[in-house]
Amino acid sequence: MNDLIIPSHLSKRFPRLEAIIKQAQGLFDSINSFADLERYFLKGNGLSPNTYRSYLTAIKQFYEYTNGLNPLTMSTGRY
């Protein structure tokens, strides 16, 4: 990932912002399949069985709709 440029007023208010963004980027970079999405965002998060199935269906449909694009590469104007 390129070096982040975070405005100083945000850096002062949220001193860990850059570290958090880099951590999120690392997570998104590691997503290469639907199974990765399921593992990182659903499994082990204490969801009820019905909620898990509902979220799983929604994520799977979205993943298929975007042809498996990394979540950070999507924008509203692209589809």
PyMOL Python script that loads the backbone (N, CA, C, O; Angstrom):
from pymol import cmd

cmd.read_pdbstr("""\
ATOM      1  N   MET A   1       0.851  -1.184   0.000  1.00  0.00           N
ATOM      2  CA  MET A   1       0.000   0.000   0.000  1.00  0.00           C
ATOM      3  C   MET A   1       0.885   1.231   0.000  1.00  0.00           C
ATOM      4  O   MET A   1       1.927   1.257   0.654  1.00  0.00           O
ATOM      5  N   ASN A   2       0.467   2.249  -0.735  1.00  0.00           N
ATOM      6  CA  ASN A   2       1.212   3.494  -0.743  1.00  0.00           C
ATOM      7  C   ASN A   2       1.123   4.154   0.620  1.00  0.00           C
ATOM      8  O   ASN A   2       0.206   3.886   1.397  1.00  0.00           O
ATOM      9  N   ASP A   3       2.085   5.018   0.899  1.00  0.00           N
ATOM     10  CA  ASP A   3       2.034   5.740   2.167  1.00  0.00           C
ATOM     11  C   ASP A   3       0.758   6.566   2.229  1.00  0.00           C
ATOM     12  O   ASP A   3       0.362   7.202   1.252  1.00  0.00           O
ATOM     13  N   LEU A   4       0.135   6.546   3.374  1.00  0.00           N
ATOM     14  CA  LEU A   4      -1.094   7.300   3.560  1.00  0.00           C
ATOM     15  C   LEU A   4      -0.779   8.753   3.852  1.00  0.00           C
ATOM     16  O   LEU A   4       0.200   9.069   4.529  1.00  0.00           O
ATOM     17  N   ILE A   5      -1.603   9.611   3.343  1.00  0.00           N
ATOM     18  CA  ILE A   5      -1.508  11.022   3.686  1.00  0.00           C
ATOM     19  C   ILE A   5      -2.788  11.362   4.431  1.00  0.00           C
ATOM     20  O   ILE A   5      -3.862  11.477   3.841  1.00  0.00           O
ATOM     21  N   ILE A   6      -2.647  11.517   5.727  1.00  0.00           N
ATOM     22  CA  ILE A   6      -3.796  11.798   6.578  1.00  0.00           C
ATOM     23  C   ILE A   6      -3.666  13.232   7.062  1.00  0.00           C
ATOM     24  O   ILE A   6      -2.631  13.612   7.610  1.00  0.00           O
ATOM     25  N   PRO A   7      -4.709  14.033   6.864  1.00  0.00           N
ATOM     26  CA  PRO A   7      -4.643  15.425   7.327  1.00  0.00           C
ATOM     27  C   PRO A   7      -4.293  15.498   8.814  1.00  0.00           C
ATOM     28  O   PRO A   7      -4.707  14.651   9.606  1.00  0.00           O
ATOM     29  N   SER A   8      -3.531  16.515   9.171  1.00  0.00           N
ATOM     30  CA  SER A   8      -3.031  16.621  10.545  1.00  0.00           C
ATOM     31  C   SER A   8      -4.163  16.700  11.562  1.00  0.00           C
ATOM     32  O   SER A   8      -4.025  16.167  12.663  1.00  0.00           O
ATOM     33  N   HIS A   9      -5.279  17.351  11.228  1.00  0.00           N
ATOM     34  CA  HIS A   9      -6.369  17.442  12.204  1.00  0.00           C
ATOM     35  C   HIS A   9      -6.955  16.061  12.498  1.00  0.00           C
ATOM     36  O   HIS A   9      -7.413  15.809  13.613  1.00  0.00           O
ATOM     37  N   LEU A  10      -6.944  15.166  11.510  1.00  0.00           N
ATOM     38  CA  LEU A  10      -7.416  13.807  11.756  1.00  0.00           C
ATOM     39  C   LEU A  10      -6.381  13.002  12.531  1.00  0.00           C
ATOM     40  O   LEU A  10      -6.733  12.223  13.417  1.00  0.00           O
ATOM     41  N   SER A  11      -5.120  13.186  12.203  1.00  0.00           N
ATOM     42  CA  SER A  11      -4.054  12.473  12.914  1.00  0.00           C
ATOM     43  C   SER A  11      -4.048  12.826  14.399  1.00  0.00           C
ATOM     44  O   SER A  11      -3.825  11.966  15.251  1.00  0.00           O
ATOM     45  N   LYS A  12      -4.292  14.085  14.691  1.00  0.00           N
ATOM     46  CA  LYS A  12      -4.314  14.511  16.091  1.00  0.00           C
ATOM     47  C   LYS A  12      -5.525  13.948  16.828  1.00  0.00           C
ATOM     48  O   LYS A  12      -5.429  13.536  17.984  1.00  0.00           O
ATOM     49  N   ARG A  13      -6.658  13.939  16.145  1.00  0.00           N
ATOM     50  CA  ARG A  13      -7.877  13.456  16.787  1.00  0.00           C
ATOM     51  C   ARG A  13      -7.909  11.934  16.898  1.00  0.00           C
ATOM     52  O   ARG A  13      -8.428  11.386  17.871  1.00  0.00           O
ATOM     53  N   PHE A  14      -7.345  11.249  15.885  1.00  0.00           N
ATOM     54  CA  PHE A  14      -7.336   9.783  15.841  1.00  0.00           C
ATOM     55  C   PHE A  14      -5.906   9.297  15.622  1.00  0.00           C
ATOM     56  O   PHE A  14      -5.537   8.960  14.497  1.00  0.00           O
ATOM     57  N   PRO A  15      -5.100   9.257  16.672  1.00  0.00           N
ATOM     58  CA  PRO A  15      -3.681   8.940  16.509  1.00  0.00           C
ATOM     59  C   PRO A  15      -3.405   7.548  15.946  1.00  0.00           C
ATOM     60  O   PRO A  15      -2.336   7.330  15.376  1.00  0.00           O
ATOM     61  N   ARG A  16      -4.320   6.613  16.084  1.00  0.00           N
ATOM     62  CA  ARG A  16      -4.099   5.259  15.560  1.00  0.00           C
ATOM     63  C   ARG A  16      -4.723   5.046  14.178  1.00  0.00           C
ATOM     64  O   ARG A  16      -4.723   3.925  13.670  1.00  0.00           O
ATOM     65  N   LEU A  17      -5.248   6.094  13.575  1.00  0.00           N
ATOM     66  CA  LEU A  17      -5.967   5.973  12.306  1.00  0.00           C
ATOM     67  C   LEU A  17      -5.118   5.321  11.215  1.00  0.00           C
ATOM     68  O   LEU A  17      -5.596   4.425  10.520  1.00  0.00           O
ATOM     69  N   GLU A  18      -3.896   5.746  11.059  1.00  0.00           N
ATOM     70  CA  GLU A  18      -3.036   5.175  10.010  1.00  0.00           C
ATOM     71  C   GLU A  18      -2.808   3.679  10.239  1.00  0.00           C
ATOM     72  O   GLU A  18      -2.870   2.895   9.292  1.00  0.00           O
ATOM     73  N   ALA A  19      -2.545   3.278  11.476  1.00  0.00           N
ATOM     74  CA  ALA A  19      -2.324   1.865  11.780  1.00  0.00           C
ATOM     75  C   ALA A  19      -3.584   1.046  11.502  1.00  0.00           C
ATOM     76  O   ALA A  19      -3.503  -0.077  11.004  1.00  0.00           O
ATOM     77  N   ILE A  20      -4.733   1.605  11.822  1.00  0.00           N
ATOM     78  CA  ILE A  20      -5.995   0.900  11.595  1.00  0.00           C
ATOM     79  C   ILE A  20      -6.258   0.738  10.103  1.00  0.00           C
ATOM     80  O   ILE A  20      -6.685  -0.329   9.661  1.00  0.00           O
ATOM     81  N   ILE A  21      -6.010   1.772   9.336  1.00  0.00           N
ATOM     82  CA  ILE A  21      -6.213   1.695   7.883  1.00  0.00           C
ATOM     83  C   ILE A  21      -5.260   0.681   7.262  1.00  0.00           C
ATOM     84  O   ILE A  21      -5.658  -0.082   6.381  1.00  0.00           O
ATOM     85  N   LYS A  22      -4.020   0.664   7.705  1.00  0.00           N
ATOM     86  CA  LYS A  22      -3.060  -0.311   7.174  1.00  0.00           C
ATOM     87  C   LYS A  22      -3.467  -1.740   7.543  1.00  0.00           C
ATOM     88  O   LYS A  22      -3.303  -2.660   6.741  1.00  0.00           O
ATOM     89  N   GLN A  23      -3.993  -1.924   8.746  1.00  0.00           N
ATOM     90  CA  GLN A  23      -4.452  -3.246   9.164  1.00  0.00           C
ATOM     91  C   GLN A  23      -5.638  -3.683   8.297  1.00  0.00           C
ATOM     92  O   GLN A  23      -5.703  -4.836   7.872  1.00  0.00           O
ATOM     93  N   ALA A  24      -6.557  -2.783   8.040  1.00  0.00           N
ATOM     94  CA  ALA A  24      -7.705  -3.102   7.177  1.00  0.00           C
ATOM     95  C   ALA A  24      -7.237  -3.426   5.768  1.00  0.00           C
ATOM     96  O   ALA A  24      -7.747  -4.360   5.148  1.00  0.00           O
ATOM     97  N   GLN A  25      -6.281  -2.674   5.256  1.00  0.00           N
ATOM     98  CA  GLN A  25      -5.749  -2.940   3.918  1.00  0.00           C
ATOM     99  C   GLN A  25      -5.141  -4.335   3.855  1.00  0.00           C
ATOM    100  O   GLN A  25      -5.332  -5.050   2.871  1.00  0.00           O
ATOM    101  N   GLY A  26      -4.414  -4.727   4.891  1.00  0.00           N
ATOM    102  CA  GLY A  26      -3.826  -6.061   4.939  1.00  0.00           C
ATOM    103  C   GLY A  26      -4.889  -7.141   4.924  1.00  0.00           C
ATOM    104  O   GLY A  26      -4.737  -8.163   4.254  1.00  0.00           O
ATOM    105  N   LEU A  27      -5.970  -6.913   5.667  1.00  0.00           N
ATOM    106  CA  LEU A  27      -7.074  -7.868   5.683  1.00  0.00           C
ATOM    107  C   LEU A  27      -7.698  -7.981   4.300  1.00  0.00           C
ATOM    108  O   LEU A  27      -7.900  -9.089   3.802  1.00  0.00           O
ATOM    109  N   PHE A  28      -8.002  -6.858   3.677  1.00  0.00           N
ATOM    110  CA  PHE A  28      -8.627  -6.889   2.354  1.00  0.00           C
ATOM    111  C   PHE A  28      -7.698  -7.460   1.293  1.00  0.00           C
ATOM    112  O   PHE A  28      -8.158  -8.107   0.353  1.00  0.00           O
ATOM    113  N   ASP A  29      -6.410  -7.231   1.430  1.00  0.00           N
ATOM    114  CA  ASP A  29      -5.456  -7.808   0.474  1.00  0.00           C
ATOM    115  C   ASP A  29      -5.409  -9.330   0.578  1.00  0.00           C
ATOM    116  O   ASP A  29      -5.051 -10.010  -0.384  1.00  0.00           O
ATOM    117  N   SER A  30      -5.769  -9.863   1.741  1.00  0.00           N
ATOM    118  CA  SER A  30      -5.714 -11.315   1.925  1.00  0.00           C
ATOM    119  C   SER A  30      -6.979 -12.022   1.449  1.00  0.00           C
ATOM    120  O   SER A  30      -7.051 -13.250   1.500  1.00  0.00           O
ATOM    121  N   ILE A  31      -7.971 -11.274   0.990  1.00  0.00           N
ATOM    122  CA  ILE A  31      -9.207 -11.870   0.499  1.00  0.00           C
ATOM    123  C   ILE A  31      -9.049 -12.223  -0.971  1.00  0.00           C
ATOM    124  O   ILE A  31      -8.909 -11.352  -1.829  1.00  0.00           O
ATOM    125  N   ASN A  32      -9.075 -13.522  -1.237  1.00  0.00           N
ATOM    126  CA  ASN A  32      -8.912 -13.997  -2.604  1.00  0.00           C
ATOM    127  C   ASN A  32     -10.062 -14.878  -3.067  1.00  0.00           C
ATOM    128  O   ASN A  32     -10.077 -15.328  -4.213  1.00  0.00           O
ATOM    129  N   SER A  33     -11.028 -15.128  -2.184  1.00  0.00           N
ATOM    130  CA  SER A  33     -12.139 -16.003  -2.535  1.00  0.00           C
ATOM    131  C   SER A  33     -13.316 -15.718  -1.615  1.00  0.00           C
ATOM    132  O   SER A  33     -13.201 -15.004  -0.619  1.00  0.00           O
ATOM    133  N   PHE A  34     -14.451 -16.300  -1.982  1.00  0.00           N
ATOM    134  CA  PHE A  34     -15.620 -16.177  -1.127  1.00  0.00           C
ATOM    135  C   PHE A  34     -15.370 -16.822   0.237  1.00  0.00           C
ATOM    136  O   PHE A  34     -15.819 -16.307   1.261  1.00  0.00           O
ATOM    137  N   ALA A  35     -14.662 -17.935   0.249  1.00  0.00           N
ATOM    138  CA  ALA A  35     -14.352 -18.616   1.514  1.00  0.00           C
ATOM    139  C   ALA A  35     -13.566 -17.695   2.451  1.00  0.00           C
ATOM    140  O   ALA A  35     -13.770 -17.724   3.664  1.00  0.00           O
ATOM    141  N   ASP A  36     -12.667 -16.879   1.888  1.00  0.00           N
ATOM    142  CA  ASP A  36     -11.926 -15.914   2.708  1.00  0.00           C
ATOM    143  C   ASP A  36     -12.877 -14.893   3.324  1.00  0.00           C
ATOM    144  O   ASP A  36     -12.754 -14.557   4.502  1.00  0.00           O
ATOM    145  N   LEU A  37     -13.825 -14.399   2.526  1.00  0.00           N
ATOM    146  CA  LEU A  37     -14.810 -13.452   3.059  1.00  0.00           C
ATOM    147  C   LEU A  37     -15.588 -14.062   4.216  1.00  0.00           C
ATOM    148  O   LEU A  37     -15.771 -13.437   5.261  1.00  0.00           O
ATOM    149  N   GLU A  38     -16.037 -15.286   4.011  1.00  0.00           N
ATOM    150  CA  GLU A  38     -16.799 -15.958   5.057  1.00  0.00           C
ATOM    151  C   GLU A  38     -15.960 -16.138   6.320  1.00  0.00           C
ATOM    152  O   GLU A  38     -16.439 -15.882   7.425  1.00  0.00           O
ATOM    153  N   ARG A  39     -14.728 -16.572   6.163  1.00  0.00           N
ATOM    154  CA  ARG A  39     -13.863 -16.826   7.313  1.00  0.00           C
ATOM    155  C   ARG A  39     -13.564 -15.540   8.086  1.00  0.00           C
ATOM    156  O   ARG A  39     -13.627 -15.532   9.315  1.00  0.00           O
ATOM    157  N   TYR A  40     -13.242 -14.467   7.389  1.00  0.00           N
ATOM    158  CA  TYR A  40     -12.853 -13.226   8.075  1.00  0.00           C
ATOM    159  C   TYR A  40     -14.027 -12.465   8.683  1.00  0.00           C
ATOM    160  O   TYR A  40     -13.879 -11.844   9.736  1.00  0.00           O
ATOM    161  N   PHE A  41     -15.192 -12.506   8.034  1.00  0.00           N
ATOM    162  CA  PHE A  41     -16.279 -11.645   8.476  1.00  0.00           C
ATOM    163  C   PHE A  41     -17.450 -12.344   9.159  1.00  0.00           C
ATOM    164  O   PHE A  41     -18.267 -11.678   9.794  1.00  0.00           O
ATOM    165  N   LEU A  42     -17.555 -13.671   9.046  1.00  0.00           N
ATOM    166  CA  LEU A  42     -18.701 -14.342   9.637  1.00  0.00           C
ATOM    167  C   LEU A  42     -18.342 -15.377  10.690  1.00  0.00           C
ATOM    168  O   LEU A  42     -18.890 -15.352  11.792  1.00  0.00           O
ATOM    169  N   LYS A  43     -17.436 -16.279  10.370  1.00  0.00           N
ATOM    170  CA  LYS A  43     -17.140 -17.378  11.292  1.00  0.00           C
ATOM    171  C   LYS A  43     -16.570 -16.866  12.609  1.00  0.00           C
ATOM    172  O   LYS A  43     -15.694 -16.001  12.635  1.00  0.00           O
ATOM    173  N   GLY A  44     -17.089 -17.420  13.701  1.00  0.00           N
ATOM    174  CA  GLY A  44     -16.563 -17.080  15.014  1.00  0.00           C
ATOM    175  C   GLY A  44     -16.976 -15.721  15.528  1.00  0.00           C
ATOM    176  O   GLY A  44     -16.385 -15.224  16.487  1.00  0.00           O
ATOM    177  N   ASN A  45     -17.983 -15.098  14.914  1.00  0.00           N
ATOM    178  CA  ASN A  45     -18.417 -13.782  15.370  1.00  0.00           C
ATOM    179  C   ASN A  45     -19.658 -13.833  16.242  1.00  0.00           C
ATOM    180  O   ASN A  45     -20.271 -12.800  16.510  1.00  0.00           O
ATOM    181  N   GLY A  46     -20.038 -15.034  16.692  1.00  0.00           N
ATOM    182  CA  GLY A  46     -21.149 -15.178  17.628  1.00  0.00           C
ATOM    183  C   GLY A  46     -22.516 -14.901  17.035  1.00  0.00           C
ATOM    184  O   GLY A  46     -23.433 -14.512  17.758  1.00  0.00           O
ATOM    185  N   LEU A  47     -22.670 -15.091  15.750  1.00  0.00           N
ATOM    186  CA  LEU A  47     -23.958 -14.852  15.116  1.00  0.00           C
ATOM    187  C   LEU A  47     -24.891 -16.035  15.337  1.00  0.00           C
ATOM    188  O   LEU A  47     -24.453 -17.184  15.403  1.00  0.00           O
ATOM    189  N   SER A  48     -26.173 -15.740  15.451  1.00  0.00           N
ATOM    190  CA  SER A  48     -27.149 -16.829  15.535  1.00  0.00           C
ATOM    191  C   SER A  48     -27.173 -17.546  14.194  1.00  0.00           C
ATOM    192  O   SER A  48     -26.789 -16.962  13.180  1.00  0.00           O
ATOM    193  N   PRO A  49     -27.614 -18.796  14.165  1.00  0.00           N
ATOM    194  CA  PRO A  49     -27.635 -19.542  12.901  1.00  0.00           C
ATOM    195  C   PRO A  49     -28.415 -18.841  11.786  1.00  0.00           C
ATOM    196  O   PRO A  49     -27.978 -18.836  10.635  1.00  0.00           O
ATOM    197  N   ASN A  50     -29.565 -18.252  12.120  1.00  0.00           N
ATOM    198  CA  ASN A  50     -30.360 -17.561  11.099  1.00  0.00           C
ATOM    199  C   ASN A  50     -29.652 -16.307  10.592  1.00  0.00           C
ATOM    200  O   ASN A  50     -29.653 -16.035   9.392  1.00  0.00           O
ATOM    201  N   THR A  51     -29.059 -15.557  11.490  1.00  0.00           N
ATOM    202  CA  THR A  51     -28.317 -14.360  11.094  1.00  0.00           C
ATOM    203  C   THR A  51     -27.126 -14.745  10.233  1.00  0.00           C
ATOM    204  O   THR A  51     -26.852 -14.095   9.224  1.00  0.00           O
ATOM    205  N   TYR A  52     -26.422 -15.789  10.620  1.00  0.00           N
ATOM    206  CA  TYR A  52     -25.268 -16.259   9.860  1.00  0.00           C
ATOM    207  C   TYR A  52     -25.684 -16.605   8.429  1.00  0.00           C
ATOM    208  O   TYR A  52     -25.034 -16.182   7.474  1.00  0.00           O
ATOM    209  N   ARG A  53     -26.758 -17.370   8.283  1.00  0.00           N
ATOM    210  CA  ARG A  53     -27.223 -17.759   6.945  1.00  0.00           C
ATOM    211  C   ARG A  53     -27.640 -16.539   6.132  1.00  0.00           C
ATOM    212  O   ARG A  53     -27.344 -16.457   4.940  1.00  0.00           O
ATOM    213  N   SER A  54     -28.318 -15.601   6.760  1.00  0.00           N
ATOM    214  CA  SER A  54     -28.764 -14.388   6.077  1.00  0.00           C
ATOM    215  C   SER A  54     -27.575 -13.566   5.587  1.00  0.00           C
ATOM    216  O   SER A  54     -27.533 -13.146   4.431  1.00  0.00           O
ATOM    217  N   TYR A  55     -26.599 -13.340   6.487  1.00  0.00           N
ATOM    218  CA  TYR A  55     -25.399 -12.592   6.113  1.00  0.00           C
ATOM    219  C   TYR A  55     -24.609 -13.331   5.038  1.00  0.00           C
ATOM    220  O   TYR A  55     -24.107 -12.721   4.094  1.00  0.00           O
ATOM    221  N   LEU A  56     -24.504 -14.642   5.190  1.00  0.00           N
ATOM    222  CA  LEU A  56     -23.758 -15.449   4.230  1.00  0.00           C
ATOM    223  C   LEU A  56     -24.369 -15.320   2.833  1.00  0.00           C
ATOM    224  O   LEU A  56     -23.647 -15.171   1.848  1.00  0.00           O
ATOM    225  N   THR A  57     -25.685 -15.377   2.754  1.00  0.00           N
ATOM    226  CA  THR A  57     -26.371 -15.235   1.470  1.00  0.00           C
ATOM    227  C   THR A  57     -26.115 -13.855   0.874  1.00  0.00           C
ATOM    228  O   THR A  57     -25.816 -13.743  -0.314  1.00  0.00           O
ATOM    229  N   ALA A  58     -26.228 -12.814   1.678  1.00  0.00           N
ATOM    230  CA  ALA A  58     -26.017 -11.452   1.187  1.00  0.00           C
ATOM    231  C   ALA A  58     -24.579 -11.250   0.696  1.00  0.00           C
ATOM    232  O   ALA A  58     -24.361 -10.674  -0.370  1.00  0.00           O
ATOM    233  N   ILE A  59     -23.616 -11.718   1.460  1.00  0.00           N
ATOM    234  CA  ILE A  59     -22.217 -11.570   1.072  1.00  0.00           C
ATOM    235  C   ILE A  59     -21.918 -12.367  -0.191  1.00  0.00           C
ATOM    236  O   ILE A  59     -21.207 -11.892  -1.077  1.00  0.00           O
ATOM    237  N   LYS A  60     -22.458 -13.574  -0.273  1.00  0.00           N
ATOM    238  CA  LYS A  60     -22.226 -14.404  -1.453  1.00  0.00           C
ATOM    239  C   LYS A  60     -22.816 -13.756  -2.698  1.00  0.00           C
ATOM    240  O   LYS A  60     -22.175 -13.753  -3.749  1.00  0.00           O
ATOM    241  N   GLN A  61     -24.022 -13.209  -2.603  1.00  0.00           N
ATOM    242  CA  GLN A  61     -24.641 -12.539  -3.739  1.00  0.00           C
ATOM    243  C   GLN A  61     -23.832 -11.313  -4.163  1.00  0.00           C
ATOM    244  O   GLN A  61     -23.625 -11.083  -5.355  1.00  0.00           O
ATOM    245  N   PHE A  62     -23.384 -10.543  -3.202  1.00  0.00           N
ATOM    246  CA  PHE A  62     -22.589  -9.358  -3.523  1.00  0.00           C
ATOM    247  C   PHE A  62     -21.254  -9.752  -4.156  1.00  0.00           C
ATOM    248  O   PHE A  62     -20.814  -9.131  -5.123  1.00  0.00           O
ATOM    249  N   TYR A  63     -20.620 -10.775  -3.613  1.00  0.00           N
ATOM    250  CA  TYR A  63     -19.344 -11.254  -4.148  1.00  0.00           C
ATOM    251  C   TYR A  63     -19.518 -11.727  -5.587  1.00  0.00           C
ATOM    252  O   TYR A  63     -18.688 -11.434  -6.447  1.00  0.00           O
ATOM    253  N   GLU A  64     -20.597 -12.458  -5.847  1.00  0.00           N
ATOM    254  CA  GLU A  64     -20.853 -12.923  -7.215  1.00  0.00           C
ATOM    255  C   GLU A  64     -21.179 -11.758  -8.140  1.00  0.00           C
ATOM    256  O   GLU A  64     -20.750 -11.753  -9.293  1.00  0.00           O
ATOM    257  N   TYR A  65     -21.929 -10.773  -7.658  1.00  0.00           N
ATOM    258  CA  TYR A  65     -22.298  -9.601  -8.452  1.00  0.00           C
ATOM    259  C   TYR A  65     -21.069  -8.824  -8.913  1.00  0.00           C
ATOM    260  O   TYR A  65     -21.032  -8.312 -10.032  1.00  0.00           O
ATOM    261  N   THR A  66     -20.065  -8.742  -8.046  1.00  0.00           N
ATOM    262  CA  THR A  66     -18.848  -7.991  -8.385  1.00  0.00           C
ATOM    263  C   THR A  66     -17.794  -8.860  -9.051  1.00  0.00           C
ATOM    264  O   THR A  66     -16.673  -8.407  -9.283  1.00  0.00           O
ATOM    265  N   ASN A  67     -18.140 -10.093  -9.358  1.00  0.00           N
ATOM    266  CA  ASN A  67     -17.182 -11.033  -9.957  1.00  0.00           C
ATOM    267  C   ASN A  67     -15.947 -11.235  -9.090  1.00  0.00           C
ATOM    268  O   ASN A  67     -14.839 -11.390  -9.602  1.00  0.00           O
ATOM    269  N   GLY A  68     -16.145 -11.230  -7.778  1.00  0.00           N
ATOM    270  CA  GLY A  68     -15.069 -11.529  -6.848  1.00  0.00           C
ATOM    271  C   GLY A  68     -14.052 -10.421  -6.643  1.00  0.00           C
ATOM    272  O   GLY A  68     -12.919 -10.692  -6.246  1.00  0.00           O
ATOM    273  N   LEU A  69     -14.435  -9.175  -6.905  1.00  0.00           N
ATOM    274  CA  LEU A  69     -13.496  -8.079  -6.699  1.00  0.00           C
ATOM    275  C   LEU A  69     -13.173  -7.875  -5.229  1.00  0.00           C
ATOM    276  O   LEU A  69     -14.006  -8.114  -4.354  1.00  0.00           O
ATOM    277  N   ASN A  70     -11.970  -7.435  -4.977  1.00  0.00           N
ATOM    278  CA  ASN A  70     -11.573  -7.055  -3.635  1.00  0.00           C
ATOM    279  C   ASN A  70     -12.467  -5.900  -3.187  1.00  0.00           C
ATOM    280  O   ASN A  70     -12.678  -4.971  -3.967  1.00  0.00           O
ATOM    281  N   PRO A  71     -13.000  -5.918  -1.961  1.00  0.00           N
ATOM    282  CA  PRO A  71     -13.900  -4.853  -1.511  1.00  0.00           C
ATOM    283  C   PRO A  71     -13.320  -3.446  -1.627  1.00  0.00           C
ATOM    284  O   PRO A  71     -14.074  -2.495  -1.836  1.00  0.00           O
ATOM    285  N   LEU A  72     -12.011  -3.287  -1.498  1.00  0.00           N
ATOM    286  CA  LEU A  72     -11.425  -1.956  -1.594  1.00  0.00           C
ATOM    287  C   LEU A  72     -11.331  -1.437  -3.022  1.00  0.00           C
ATOM    288  O   LEU A  72     -11.035  -0.259  -3.227  1.00  0.00           O
ATOM    289  N   THR A  73     -11.575  -2.285  -4.008  1.00  0.00           N
ATOM    290  CA  THR A  73     -11.486  -1.822  -5.401  1.00  0.00           C
ATOM    291  C   THR A  73     -12.829  -1.390  -5.947  1.00  0.00           C
ATOM    292  O   THR A  73     -12.915  -0.971  -7.102  1.00  0.00           O
ATOM    293  N   MET A  74     -13.872  -1.479  -5.156  1.00  0.00           N
ATOM    294  CA  MET A  74     -15.207  -1.143  -5.628  1.00  0.00           C
ATOM    295  C   MET A  74     -15.569   0.284  -5.283  1.00  0.00           C
ATOM    296  O   MET A  74     -15.111   0.838  -4.283  1.00  0.00           O
ATOM    297  N   SER A  75     -16.400   0.869  -6.130  1.00  0.00           N
ATOM    298  CA  SER A  75     -16.969   2.189  -5.846  1.00  0.00           C
ATOM    299  C   SER A  75     -18.388   2.212  -6.384  1.00  0.00           C
ATOM    300  O   SER A  75     -18.758   1.383  -7.216  1.00  0.00           O
ATOM    301  N   THR A  76     -19.171   3.147  -5.916  1.00  0.00           N
ATOM    302  CA  THR A  76     -20.581   3.194  -6.311  1.00  0.00           C
ATOM    303  C   THR A  76     -20.759   3.512  -7.786  1.00  0.00           C
ATOM    304  O   THR A  76     -21.742   3.074  -8.385  1.00  0.00           O
ATOM    305  N   GLY A  77     -19.859   4.245  -8.382  1.00  0.00           N
ATOM    306  CA  GLY A  77     -19.996   4.615  -9.776  1.00  0.00           C
ATOM    307  C   GLY A  77     -19.547   3.539 -10.751  1.00  0.00           C
ATOM    308  O   GLY A  77     -19.658   3.723 -11.963  1.00  0.00           O
ATOM    309  N   ARG A  78     -19.052   2.441 -10.256  1.00  0.00           N
ATOM    310  CA  ARG A  78     -18.461   1.420 -11.103  1.00  0.00           C
ATOM    311  C   ARG A  78     -19.469   0.436 -11.654  1.00  0.00           C
ATOM    312  O   ARG A  78     -19.195  -0.199 -12.672  1.00  0.00           O
ATOM    313  N   TYR A  79     -20.612   0.283 -11.034  1.00  0.00           N
ATOM    314  CA  TYR A  79     -21.573  -0.722 -11.446  1.00  0.00           C
ATOM    315  C   TYR A  79     -22.829  -0.060 -11.911  1.00  0.00           C
ATOM    316  O   TYR A  79     -23.776  -0.740 -12.306  1.00  0.00           O
TER     317      TYR A  79
END
""", "prot")
cmd.dss("prot")
cmd.show_as("cartoon", "prot")
cmd.util.cbc("prot")
cmd.orient("prot")
